[in-house]
């Protein structure tokens, strides 16, 4: 929900641009953003009834808040965001005393008060708080009477926008508020994509007979008797896993008794339910929400949890049948890949991935590009048998070649280096680590003081390594000796981690910045790591697994391609058990090789078996 705001008060009401409220209804002072062009005024209409109990007017209790309400604050926050000073968009503070000019007094003493708050479309969260004292240039020092959270209020240009509220009104109808809902068979449904446990904020509200949202310290009927709003949830299938709600009581439950509007909203917490129902299934797991109150018609909503969604895009090779391998998100925000089968380097337009994929020459045929990376100079670099190629994304047809003596086979993994060394890569056939300098020295084998690994297969460079003063390090996977080697770029061997007693045969590597070295083992069918202390941990994936390329995800997990099981896998960085690995099938015969996250937040992968590029939304 979104609001950004300039604020003014009609009818001589008091304006305060320094007050805002935290999530639990308390107060603090913060700057409210200035109004921006294009904001839309929302009319705030507050009804303060002076009704009496139908059974006995003298039964009106002291805590009934309508008659004593003298001040109100309306805060507008970005939709679907935490409520804090950074997401605050606008604030309106109103004096509601009968002589303030902001209110009109009708028959029976009912007050109708009006003001305006300017917010941007398309949606905002409103948080409303009332006091028993009028504001005098700041949030009142008196007692807070009531507070409510009214999320995801749609703001539309060219249409009347109104926030109607009633203080201490009598509930006549109920509604469930969900983030960005979509009507499905008449039920408002919020769709949430995810791969791990998380939460979202929902709400349930009561309305009076005029359709105004009710603000109250307690819901009551016309006789002043307490009436709880009950909210329950139930899953569409037993395989959907667990989900609970968390209200003001702080106790997770599938049933909540709600005595008054929840200023914090209600937290809907779900486990790894999206994983129980694969994204290829006909329908997602759905949790139905039902709000009830005695004497009123129930309100229904739903939250549908879905796993990643899969799209594939075919590739036509430049000179042969496509079998894409390495993949990277380019500086132009598009997806670039190396295609040894098609003898080219291709690009997917992220903004329009269904448009034809273009491949460019990767050298004199027969060319076989494998690894690809964005270099220090923002050009793309790729490995090819006996050569290293480079080009700018602005002119991919202008290819520059570096020849390697002996024309050795080059590895699939190439890594960006420090400023004076553009790239590092390996050749298992030549038992060499290579580097390309930016100084004009060109392509040279790297000869450190300590002998290099005998069978390098994977390599990654990083700017630091915990516990060492080296400004840049190389982590090299050595399949021949079954070791992980950490070497400084000035030639000093920092550490060699022997994976003795295992069949790991490390292949491709990643360094997480905290000293944990992750690597794939296609031979062993596992995702493995070496801790900063040198301990070796292995996470077997299962029968038939053949993990290949890997990358860190924005969700705090390691993602990898499983060529053997035709799947994309995920393991949390804090995993302690193989059971925490999740795999998403991407189709028989796809044989995914490498993975990367694109500028659109999706995971992209090469499908060498089907000659295509895949995309997962996560």
C-alpha positions, 0 to 999 in steps of 0.5 A: 500500500502506498501513501506519500503525503502532504497533509492539510486539514479542512475546517480549521483543523490542526495540522501536524507534520511531525507525528507518526505512530509505530506498529503497536499504537505508541507514538514517536516524532518523525518527519513526514515527507513533503507532498509530491506532485500527483498525489491524490486527496483522500477524504477522511470522514469520521462519525462519532455517534452518540447512540444509547443502549436500546436495552437501558441507556444508563448502561453506557460504560465509561470505557465506551470511547465515542463520546470522549473522543477529542483527537485523531491521528491518521497515518499513511504507509506504503502498502505491504511494508513494515510501518515505520518512519521510512515507509510513512507517507503522510500524516493527518492530525485532527481536533475533534472537539465540538467547537473545533470547526472540523466537526458538525454536530447533528441530531442526538449529539452525533458528530461528523468530522472531516479532513483530507490527506494526500497520498499517491496511488495505487494503495496505502495502509492507514493506521488510525488512533484516537485520544480523549484530548484534542491535539495542540500542535502535537500528539495529545498527551491524554489517554489513547482510546482506540486504534485500528489498522486498515491495510491495502486501501485502494487509491484511484485517480479520477474517482472519489477516495474516502476513508470512512470511520465510525468510533464505537459503532455497532458492527453490521458487516465484516470483511477480511483485508489481504495484500493485493487480493484477486477475486477467485470464484467470488472470494478475495484471494492473495497469492504468495510465491515462496520456497520457505517459511515466511509470513504476511500481514492480513486483517479482519475488520467490522463495518457499521450499517453505513459502511464505515470502518469501526474504531473501538476499544471493544466491539459491542452490540447495540446493548453494549455487550462485548462481541468478539470477531472470530477468525479461523483458517483451514487448508485446502489439503492435508499436504499443505502443511502448517499455517497459523495466525498471530494476533495481539495475544502473541500466541499462534493459533488457527482460530483467533478471538479478536475483541477490537481492531488490531492496530498491528494487523494479524500475522499469517505465518506459513511453513514450507507449504509451497514445497508440499505442492510442486509448482507443476501441480494444477492448483496451489495450497490454499488456506481459507479464512472465515470471519464471524460475529454473532448475528452477522453474515460471515466474511471469507478470504483466502491465501494461496501459497505457490512455489516457483513458476517455470518458463522455458525459452528455446535456443537456436544454435548459431552453427548447430544444435543448442546445448547451453552451458554457462549463464550470467546476468549482464551489465545490460540487465539481460541474461547472457549464456555460452552455448558450446553446442550451438557454437555461440554466445546468446542473450535473452531479453529479460523485459521480453523473454518470449522474443527470439533469442539471439546468438552471436559468433563465439569464434571460428567454427568449431567453437565451444564456449563454456564458462561466462562472466561479467569482467572487471571492465564490465565486458563479458568474458567466456572460455573456449577451447584454447581461447578466451573471448571477450566483447561488450554487450553493446557490440557483441559482434565485435569479438576479441580473442586471446589464444592460449599456448597448446590450446588446452581445454578450459574449464566451465567456471571463470571468475572476476578478479581484482582491478588489475586482473580481469578474470581467472579461469582453469584448465584441468587438461593443462593443470593450470590456473590462468589470468588475464591482465588489464595492463596489456600483458594479456593471457598468462598462466599463474605461477604462485610460490606454492605449486598449483593443484594438479586437477583444477576444475572450479575457481572463484575469487573474492576480496578477502578471506577470514583470518588472513590479510590477503587482499584477494584470494582464489579458491580452487577445486582440485578434483584430482587430489580431492582438495579445496585450495585457498591461494592469495593472488600474490602467490601465497598458499593460505590453506589446503583442505583435504577431503580425505576419506570422501569421494567428493571430487569437488567440481565448482565452488562459491565463497560466501564472504564469511569463509564458508566454501561451498562446492558441488560434487557431481560424483558424490551427488552432494552439495558440500562445504568447508567451514572457516575452521577447515571442517568438511560437511556434506549434504547428499541430495539423493539417488541420481543427483549430479549437481553442477553450477551453483549461485547464492540467492537473495533469499539466504540460500544456495541454489544449484542445477542438478543435471542428473535429476533434471531439477533446480535445487535449494539449500539454506546457508544455515542448513544442518541436514540434507533434509533441508534440500529442496528440489524443483523438477524442471522437465525430463531431459532438460539437464540443467547446468548453470544458474544465475539470478537475473535483474528481474529477481528470477532464477535463470538456468541453462538446459543443456539437454533441451537446448533452452533457457529456463526461468523460475520465479521464487 
